[in-house]
Every structure is written in structure tokens, then in C-alpha cells.
Amino acid sequence: MSTTTVIAIYVLIWWITLFAVLPWGVRSQHESGAFEAGTDPGAPAVHLVWRKLLYTTLIASVIFGALYFAYTRDLIPFGFLERISQPPHS
């Protein structure tokens, strides 16, 4: 697997993980009772973006490491990946 492919797969896993992590621990201004003028009540009261980016990086690295380990040890056969990536036969 080329370096470019490894980076592309990691970036995809990272972005998917980010969208899974973003809602963690979010409390809206309405829930917390801290309204700021000119903002939507559903907007987050406290932004923990840097913490979420750290969690995303850690989780994505674990997922990528597990998948890379499985790929390099041939635990997932290439033929299986080819079969599941093709459209179903009718």
C-alpha cells in the first residue's frame, strides 16, 4: 500500500470519526440556561472543539491501526473486499 493511500484512508477515517464525536457532551444554551443575545438557543453553550479534535485523532488512530494490522496480516482477504465492493448480481 502506498503512502498516499495510507494517508487518504486515515483522513477518511478521521473525518467520519469527527462527525461521530462532535455531538458528545454538547449542551445547548437553552439546556444550560445561558443565553447570549443574537444567538440561537440551540447553539452550544461551551465549545470544546480542541478536546473533540484530540478524541477524534486518538479514536481514528486506534481504528486505523486495527484495520492496518488486519490488512497487513491478511486477516481480511483481498477477494472478500473485491466481492463486497461490487454491485449485487441480479
C-alpha positions in Angstrom: 0.0 0.0 0.0 1.4 3.4 -1.0 1.9 6.2 1.4 -0.7 8.3 -0.4 -3.2 5.6 0.0 -2.5 5.2 3.7 -2.9 8.9 4.3 -6.1 9.1 2.3 -7.6 6.2 4.3 -6.6 7.7 7.6 -8.1 11.1 6.6 -11.4 9.4 5.7 -11.5 7.5 9.0 -10.6 10.7 10.8 -13.4 12.7 9.2 -16.0 10.0 9.8 -14.9 9.8 13.4 -15.1 13.5 13.8 -18.7 13.6 12.8 -19.4 10.8 15.4 -17.5 12.6 18.2 -18.9 16.2 17.6 -22.2 15.6 19.5 -20.5 14.2 22.6 -21.2 16.3 25.7 -22.9 19.1 23.8 -25.3 21.2 25.9 -27.3 23.9 24.2 -27.7 27.4 25.5 -31.4 26.5 26.2 -30.4 23.4 28.3 -27.8 25.3 30.3 -29.8 28.4 30.7 -27.0 30.7 29.5 -28.4 32.7 26.6 -26.3 35.1 24.6 -28.0 37.8 22.6 -28.2 37.3 18.9 -27.5 33.5 19.0 -29.8 30.6 18.5 -30.9 28.9 21.8 -29.9 25.5 20.2 -26.3 26.7 19.8 -23.7 25.0 22.1 -23.1 26.8 25.4 -19.5 25.7 25.7 -17.3 24.8 22.7 -14.8 22.0 23.4 -13.5 21.8 19.8 -9.9 21.2 20.7 -10.8 18.4 23.1 -13.0 16.8 20.4 -10.3 17.0 17.8 -7.9 15.2 20.3 -10.5 12.5 20.9 -11.1 12.2 17.2 -7.4 11.8 16.5 -7.0 9.1 19.2 -10.0 7.1 18.2 -9.3 7.4 14.5 -5.7 6.2 15.1 -6.9 3.2 17.0 -9.4 2.3 14.3 -6.8 2.8 11.5 -4.2 0.8 13.4 -6.6 -2.1 13.8 -7.6 -2.0 10.1 -4.0 -1.7 9.0 -3.0 -4.6 11.3 -5.8 -6.7 9.8 -4.8 -5.8 6.2 -1.0 -6.4 6.7 -1.7 -9.8 8.4 -4.1 -10.8 5.6 -6.9 -11.2 8.2 -9.3 -9.6 5.6 -8.8 -11.4 2.3 -8.5 -9.2 -0.8 -11.0 -11.3 -2.7 -13.6 -10.6 0.0 -13.0 -6.9 -0.3 -13.5 -7.1 -4.1 -16.7 -9.1 -3.7 -18.3 -6.6 -1.2 -17.3 -3.6 -3.2 -19.1 -4.7 -6.4 -22.8 -4.1 -7.1 -25.0 -7.1 -6.4 -25.7 -9.6 -9.3 -29.3 -10.0 -10.3 
